[in-house]
Amino acid sequence: MIPVLVVGGGPVGLSLAIRLGQLGVPAVLVEQHPDTAAFPKGRALSIRSMEIFHSWELEKEITAAGLPREHLAFYSGRTLTDPSGTRIVTGPGARPPVPSPTYTLLCSQDRLEPLLRAHAQRLQPDRIRFGTELVDLTVNRDGVTVELSVGGHHERLHARYLVAADGARSGIRGRFGIAMNGPSDVSRNLNILFDADLGQHIADRPSAVYTIAQPGLHGAFLAVDNQRRWLFNLIADGDDVDLDSLDDTACIGLIRAAAGLPDLTVTVVARQVWHAAAQVADRFRHGPVFLAGDAAHVTTPTGVSA
Ligand SMILES: Cc1cc2nc3c(=O)[nH]c(=O)nc-3n(C[C@H](O)[C@H](O)[C@H](O)COP(=O)(O)OP(=O)(O)OC[C@H]3O[C@@H](n4cnc5c(N)ncnc54)[C@H](O)[C@@H]3O)c2cc1C
């Protein structure tokens, strides 16, 4: 029997596997996808997360994968290139020094996760199993028995404890009927991951978020590398906007209008529709099964819940 089974190879599951490895607790992590997430999703690492990475001696590596701290700023304007746009700096020097050995960092999730995965593998050799899906789970007297699917083959495993770090739509939370409380639909959003040579246009205003407000167009450019790789977050204005129906041509039109660059060459890489929610689970535990990360609670990007 293994002491701990972690389900989910996102930032929370990988971090837990690392911490358990440091404590000498063997933990098997299973992740259904063959690789870490390709979509940038989260980008800001709070000072507390950075303190944890600092104590794990991962800070240097993660900082090298992130953006310069001078980019910790918020821009807002009618367009990305609006000469009257404003920029508020929030990075080091902008406020009294925080009593911490480190600082907030912008490092997109697609660059962070491979670093966490590699570290988890060092600490839990052969136990970080991507391409492995949990398909069934039974709680028994000694812990849990799970059924895993690996490339079409099924495998059974017994664990004393299971941690469900399986994300906001946690199937494990659903299996135990644990309800989420709080608003589930604070805003409807479309995130467009795209490639465009915008670095030259923001060189005088590098920021983490570039909020754009025009009649009929509310959204934000979210820095990924602040050069060519970008997210555009479109917020649905009203219930009648069908975000799923926006195709690549419509997305390119929106990006050009928001950038104020009608001839900008844009390649759409991927799109994700998502709903911002502010919810917390009724309980975080069902016997030997614990919820962690988004499976236990979700917040909106701004922390505002209404
Ligand atoms: C479009 C989008 C934009 C976002 N932007 C931001 C942002 O700007 N800032 C921010 O802080 N956060 C952002 N987030 C939220 C952030 O991505 C999450 O808070 C974070 O990923 C949660 O980490 P996690 O490890 O709890 O869950 P996840 O990252 O969701 O990982 C859960 C993992 O579990 C795996 N899994 C699920 N079921 C099984 C199973 N049965 N067997 C095996 N594996 C399974 C999934 O494949 C997944 O890899 C965004 C999210 C989205 C969707």
The ligand as a Gaussian input file, in Angstrom:
#p B3LYP/6-31G(d) Opt

LIG

0 1
 C       -8.561000      30.019000     -18.922000
 C       -8.020000      30.098000     -17.508000
 C       -7.288000      31.210000     -17.121000
 C       -6.769000      31.288000     -15.826000
 N       -6.043000      32.377000     -15.466000
 C       -5.502000      32.459000     -14.235000
 C       -4.698000      33.564000     -13.830000
 O       -4.456000      34.482000     -14.604000
 N       -4.159000      33.562000     -12.572000
 C       -4.369000      32.521000     -11.707000
 O       -3.852000      32.540000     -10.582000
 N       -5.126000      31.466000     -12.070000
 C       -5.698000      31.412000     -13.289000
 N       -6.456000      30.361000     -13.630000
 C       -6.701000      29.357000     -12.604000
 C       -5.508000      28.426000     -12.439000
 O       -5.199000      27.895000     -13.716000
 C       -5.924000      27.336000     -11.436000
 O       -6.233000      27.978000     -10.200000
 C       -4.857000      26.288000     -11.209000
 O       -4.517000      25.606000     -12.392000
 C       -5.381000      25.282000     -10.179000
 O       -4.422000      24.285000      -9.988000
 P       -4.834000      22.817000      -9.556000
 O       -3.555000      22.043000      -9.539000
 O       -5.689000      22.867000      -8.336000
 O       -5.798000      22.293000     -10.712000
 P       -5.542000      22.140000     -12.280000
 O       -4.434000      23.003000     -12.756000
 O       -6.875000      22.288000     -12.921000
 O       -5.028000      20.638000     -12.417000
 C       -5.885000      19.546000     -12.228000
 C       -5.310000      18.380000     -13.010000
 O       -6.012000      17.189000     -12.657000
 C       -6.075000      16.384000     -13.794000
 N       -7.166000      15.395000     -13.608000
 C       -8.486000      15.643000     -13.478000
 N       -9.161000      14.494000     -13.297000
 C       -8.239000      13.492000     -13.333000
 C       -8.325000      12.078000     -13.238000
 N       -9.501000      11.450000     -13.057000
 N       -7.193000      11.340000     -13.317000
 C       -5.977000      11.970000     -13.499000
 N       -5.847000      13.312000     -13.623000
 C       -6.966000      14.063000     -13.528000
 C       -6.339000      17.370000     -14.926000
 O       -5.988000      16.837000     -16.186000
 C       -5.452000      18.537000     -14.526000
 O       -4.189000      18.499000     -15.138000
 C       -7.004000      30.247000     -14.901000
 C       -7.735000      29.133000     -15.299000
 C       -8.239000      29.047000     -16.584000
 C       -9.053000      27.833000     -16.984000

